[in-house]
Amino acid sequence: MNTGRGLATDVRVDLLDPAARLSTPLRVAAATTLVLGTGLQAAAWLVYAELDPAATYRLVAAGAGRLDVSLALYTIGTPFWIAGVAVYVLLGRIRSPRLAWSGGTLLVVGLTALATNIGTEIMTSSMVQNAIIDPAQADLATRSLESPPAVVTNILFLAGVGLGIPLTAASLWRSRAVPRTAAALLVAFLAVDLAGQGTGIPAIGVIAHILALIAASWIAVTVMRTPPLQPRPGRDRSQEQFDADAGTS
């Protein structure tokens, strides 16, 4: 699809790159949301990357503050990650609305479950810091979370993220509103992250989140560089009103 990059956009609204309908403040908000969501989580992994709960809680008991910083970055970044899903849906629904909405909904569910897990980790770490439980007890509690709510949370996380990211990436790939390599990098992020979890190698998790940051930043730059919608001279008022409504929806 010819999006007319570099020129003022004056084609039919339904053929436009979705980002062309956004005002400059909305584009800045969308781009910032994408970068902060993935950037803060990548920073969290760079500050502290450890997949072994026992080692983590021993470090917490010793008074190291890196985990606290990492969890704080995760906590701040997760709402931006969730908000960024709305941007992906906006961009992906132009050609594949069902894919975009299905992937976006699943991804929001998965990220919400992730936020719940982060809250559990914050609480457990606080108990270790205050000597309410020791690292061994914290590790045992973390590994034995088999209550119905915990099981449901983990299922929602795995299903939401595991299905939501590929579906979202597929809608972006089909939309042609973003570089297809950027959409593919979202799937690469998921695959590499799962490999890191499976092997227990923290460095792989760091690489995965850097891939997510690259993908989101690439999409953010694309959104910012998309030329805005400009009305044609002499169009009728109903068409201009339709365009205005599309830009605010």
Summary of the structure (lengths in Angstrom):
residues: 249
radius of gyration: 21.0
end to end distance: 22.4
largest distance: 74.3
contacts: 818
relative contact order: 0.17
helix: 78%
strand: 1%
